[in-house]
């Protein structure tokens, strides 16, 4: 019996989507590397939580709105972003469309597993009370939701849990979460996905925090963190490598045995932000120590850190910070930044020892809490109460919203570009946006819809129903492949 056209097309789409997938990133020594080419991967990223924590619920999160994801992915492509960090996610939401949109754009995701909802995070003042199966419904649920996406770069087990307010034993509980997540991934996921921790820039305990998470524990090797994020805002305005204290951070992290990157940066004490720290972070003094960074943050919220202002569901404005960051990205030599270094990839961790800890207020033992019995069962047999996402075809090329620059001029040529297989986004990889100066200066706050706004009848994503050229090329080959195989 010959297959129907529908069966052939479905097979072709499945093949095409896989062919256009980015290559998963893995950890080797103190570098992130492309698992296929071995090239070093440097994070050019942005923290992505539209609406802040108040914009999150059990049924809605930043990766649940395909229209918004398509808009933001297109704008990030133009900027040069290759990674986003998302803080709050719901395991109950289908993230297939948004994750596939960012995948097609060559943009990776680093995902926090914690939630601001009740029971969704460790209590730094009483971690033993929240280290339970209720908490792990959130943790393992997020892993399940995103395990099938090749652009899932990694998971954060915690964000700034250890600080001046945390109790003495907090580090042991966070490391236990790293252990449990890695053991779950090892048993229930078909590839290794890195797990790490995002630390506050609290200098008296910063190196102790790094040493606590990066050392090898003989009886619990899986509890070692795969990477280490630092939330730091010490470079403000037209600062310098030394004035900002970046020289001290570089020296402090020079002997790290795992990838270290800025999980938040972009001080806004001086506005507009000029992002001159980009040249230092990706320059010769720092790029062998740090694996890039994530600018805080994508959307303009009450704290005034945004690159883009979302005026309504139909319009958005690129702020001056967006343009200033793009200017800095465009100066970077990506071929140099991404070149591999054997001394980096061969770096090995030291063994955990109380001698590593220098501050007497920081925990100096690695007696990790026992895994709760129900959590242990999930690690062995899997957690099933989550919406497991998978790659879907991305066909939209034109975003349905109207975009304005910071002067109020309408921006044209906003296109989403499906990159070829294995390709990640880089500065200058997408068509540059152009502004029309004859637009009204008040347009930046307009809520009127563009001609392309509204829901699309396309079932894969919202926007234009036409398949993009790269996708179409792969689709043609995949159709022939499907016909041949069937």
N, C-alpha and C positions, 0 to 999 in steps of 0.2 A: 504494500500500500504506500503510495507516494505521500509525503508530508504536504499539508496545506500551506498556502502562502502565509497564513497567520503564524503557523508553527515555525516556518523559516524565518519570518521577521522577528519573532520572539527570540529565537536562537541567535540571530544576527545581533540584536540589541544587547543580549547578554555578553556576547563576545566583544562587541564594540566598546561597551562600558568598561569591561576588564582591560581592553587594550589601551584605553585612554586614562587608566588609573595611574596615579603617581607611584613611584617606587617607595616602599616603606623605608623609614629611617631606623638605623640601629646604633647602638653605643659600642664604640671600641676605645678602650682606654679613656682618655679625657676628651674625646671628640664624638660628635654625631657624624655618621657617615651614611652615604647612599648605599643601601644594601646590594645594589646591582653593580654600580661603577666603582665603589670605594672612595669616591670623592667626598671631601669634607663638606658638611652641611652647616652653614651659619644661619642663625635665626634672624631674619628681618621681619619683626612681628609687631602685632598690636593686641592689646587686651580688649576683648569684645564682650560687652555685657549691656546691650541697649536697654535703657530704662532702669539700670541699676538693679539692686536686689528687689526693689518694689515692682519691677517689671517681670518678675519670675513667679510662677505658681506651679502647682502639680500638673497643670494641663498646658502650660505655655512657657517657653524658654527661648533664648536667643537663636536656637537652631530648629525652631518649629515653624517659622514663617518663610516660605519659599520666596515670596515676592521681595521681602526685605533682604534675604540672603543673596538673591540674584543682584540686587542693587549694590549691596556692600561688597560682594565679590568682584564686581566690575570695577568699582572705585578703588578697591584694594589692588587689583591687577595694575591699574594705571599708576598707583603710588609706588608699587614695587614690593608689596608685602608677600611673604611666603609662609607665614605662620600666624595663627590666631590663638589666643588663650581665652577660654570660656570658663567663668567661675561657677555659675549655678545652672544645673541641668536636671531635667526630670526623666527618670527611667520609664515613665509611662507614656512618653511622647514618641511618635515616629519621626526620627531625624533623617530619614533616607534622602529626601529631596535636598535639604540644606547641606548635609555632609557631602552629597554627590556634586552639588554646585561648587563647593569649595575645592573638592578633589579635581574637578574638571578645570578649575582656574589655576591649579598647581599650588594650592594653599593647604598647608598642614594644620592640624589641630592639637593643641595641648589642653587637656580637659581636667578641671578640678572635679573630684568625685563627691565633694561635700555640698550641702544645701542649707539655706537659712531656715528651712521649715523645721518643725519640731522633730527631734531625733535624728536630724540629718548631718550632724557634725560632732566632733569631739569637744567636750567642755574642757577648756584649758585649765580651769580652776578645780575640776573634779572629773578627770578623764575616765576613771574606773566606772563611774555611773553611766557613761554613754558608750563605753566599749562593749557593745552587745549586738544581738541579732537585728534589732530595729535599725541601728545605724548601718549595718551591713546590707540591709535591703536597698539603701541608697547607693552604697559603695559598689556592690556587685551588680546592681541594676544599671549603673552608668557604664560599667565595663561591658556588660552584655549588650547595651544599646549601641556601643561604638566599636565593638571588637572586630566587625567585618569590614571596616573602612580602611583602606591602605594609607590614607592620609591622617589616621590617628597616630600622631607622633609619640604621645605619651600621656600619662595621667599624673596629676598632682595628688598625693595622699593627704596633704594639708597645706594651709596657707597661714603663715604667721601664728601658728599655734603656740610656739615657744617665744615668749617675750617677758616683759617685766611683770605681767599679771599671772603668768602660768605657774603652776605648782612644780615642785622639784622633780616629780616622777613623770612629767609630761613627755619628755623626749622618748622614754621607753614605750609609751603608748603610741606615739606617732611612728616609731620604727616598727612596732608590731603591726600597724596598719599597712606599712610598706611590705612587710613580710607576707601578710595575709593576701594582699592584692597580687603580689608576684606569684605566690603559690596558686592562687585561683587562675591567673592567666596561664601559668605553666600547664595546668590540668585541663582547662576549659576553652582555651583560645588556640587557633591553629598557627599563630606566630607569636614571637616574643615582643611584647609592647612595653617599653621602659616605664618605670614608676619613679617619681622623685618627690622632692619637698621644696616649697617656696618659703624662704626665710625673710623675716624683717631685718632691716639694716641696723641691728642693735650691736654696736661695735664691741662692748665688753664681753659678749657671749657669741659673737658671730663665728669665730674660728672654732670654738668648742662645738657649736652646732654643726659646722661642716665636718669636723673630725668624728663626731658621734655618728653621723649618718653614712660617711664614706668608708669607714674601716670595715674589715672583714671579721665577722664573728664566726668562730669555728663551728659552733653547734647550731648556727642559724644563718647560713651564707645567703639565703634569699632575702634576709632582712636588710641587706645593704642597699642604700639608695642608688638608683642608676644615674641620676642627674641631680643638680642642685640649682635652684633658682634664687635670685636675690632681688628683693624689692628695694631699690635705692634711688633717692632723689637729691643726691648731694651736688650734682652739677646744675647750676641755675644760670640762665642767660649766657652771656659771653664769658664763661669761666675758662678754666684751663685744666690740663691734666693734673697739675700739682695742687692748684687752689681748690679744686673740687674734692680732693682726696682720692681720685681715681688711681693715682700712683701707689697709694697705700693698699687699696683693694687689689691691685694687680700683683703687688708683692705678696700679700697675704694668701691669695689663691693660686700663686704660681706653682705650688707643689701639689695641687689637687689631683686626685686620680680618677675623676669623673667629670663629665661636661658641666661647666658652670656658665650660667647666663643671667642677664638681667630680666627677671620675670615681671618687673615693673620699672620704668624709668621715664623721665620727662618732667622735671620740676617746673611748676608754673608760678613761682614767686616773681619771676620777671616775664612780662607778657608784651607782645606775643612771643611764644617760644621759638627760638631759632635753631635748636637742636644741634648745636656745634659739637656736642658730645658724641654724635654719630661718627665723626671723623676719628675721634680718639678710640672709641669702642671697637671699630673695625680697622684701626690702624696698626702699624707694626709693633707698637708698644703693648697693645692689649690683645690682639687677635689670636695669639698663641695661648692665652690664658682663658679668655672668655669665648663662648660660642654664640655671641650676638646678644640680642635682647628684644623685649617687647615694650613698645611705647604705651603708656597709660594716657588715654584710652581712646577708643574709636568714636563713640558718640558723646556729644556735649550733654553733661548732666549738671546738677546743682553745684558740684565741686569744681567745675570750670576747667576740665582737662581734655575736652573733646577735640577731635580732628574734623568731625562732621556733625552738623546740627540737623536733626530730623524734625522738620517743621510739621509734617503730617504724614499720613500713609502715602501721599502722592508727591511730596516735594522734600528736598533736602538741600542743604547748603554746605559747600566745602569751605571750611574756615581757613584763615590765613596760616594756622599751624599746619594744616594739610600741605599747603604749597611749600612752606619752609622745610618740612620734613622731606618732601619729594626732592627739593634742591640738594639736600645733603645726601640722600640715597643715590642720586644721579652722579655724584662725584666718586662713588666707590668703584674699586677695581675688583669685580666679582671673581675673575679667574684667579687672582692672587689669594683672595679670601677663602676660596673653596679648595685650594690646593692641599693635598694630603701631606702629613708629616709623620713618619714612622715613630719618632720619639714621642709623639702625642698618643698614637693609637696603642702603643705598647706599655703605657703607664699602668702600673699595678698598685692595688690598694695595700695599705699596711694593716696589720692585725690589731683588733681592738684591744686597748689597754688603758687602764686608769691614768697612766702617765700622759695620755693625749689631752686630758682635760686640765686646763690651767686655772679656771675660775671656780672658787669653792662653792659658788651658788648654783653650779651646773651639775647635773647628774653625772657621776663617773662610773657607773656600772651598767651592764647590758643584760640585766635579768628581765627579759621581756614577759609581759603577761601571757597566760595560757589562752589559746584560742577557745572562745565559747563553743560548746558542743554543736549547736545548730549551725554556726558559722563554719566549723570544721566539716560538717556534712555537706554544706554548699560547696566548699572548696573541693571536696571529693567528687560530688555528683552534679554540681552545677546549680545555678539559681535560675528558676524558670519564670518568675513573676516580673518580667520586664519586656518592653517592646524592642525586639532585636531588629536593628536597621540593616539595610544592604544597599549596595550601589544601584542607582537607577539611571536611565538615559537622561542626559541633559541636552535639551534641544534649543533653548532660548538663547538669543544673541542680543536682543535689544531690551533694555530694562524698561519697565512700565511707569517709572516715576520721572518727574522733571527735576533736574539738578541745576543749582545756581552756584556761582563762585562767590567769594566773600565780598565782592563789590556789588552783588545783586544781578550780575549778568547771567543769562541762561547759558548753560554749558551744553555743547552739542557733541556728537560722536561718542556718546557713552555706550560702549559695547562690551558685552561679556564674551570672552574668547576661550573656547575649549582648546586647551593645549594638547599637543601631541603626547603619545604615550611616554611615561617616565619623566616628563618635563615638569620642573617646579618653576614657580613664578620668580622673576628677577626684575630689578629696576630697568625700565626701558623696553620691557618685553611686550607691552601692549600699546595700542594706538593712543597717542597723547590727546587729552581733552582740549577742546577749544571753546572760548566764550564769545558770545555775541553781545557787543557793546550797546546795541540798540534796545536791549531789554529795559524794562522799568527798574529803577534802582530800588523799588520796594518789593521786587519779586522774590527776594530771598525769604520772605516770611509768608509768601502766598500759599494758600491751601488749594488752589485750583489744580485740577488734574491735567496731566499731559494727554496728548492724543492717544498714547499707547497705554494709559493706565486702565486698571480694571482687571478682573480675573480672566485668565486665558482658558480656553477649552482644552488646551494641551494637558494631558494627564501627568506628564513627567515633571514639569516646572511651569511657573507662570511666565508670561512674556511672549516674545515672538514665537510663532509655531514653526518657523523654518529651522531645519537642521543646520548647524554651523558647518562651514566648509571642512575643518579638520575632522569633525565627527562623521560627516557624510562620506569622506574618503575612506575612513576606517569601516563605516557601515557597508560600503560597496564590497570591500574585500571580505568582510565578515560574512556577507550574504553568500558570496561565492564559496567561502569556506564551509558555511553551513550546508549549502546545497551538496558540495562534494562529500561532506561527512555523512549526510543523510542518504 
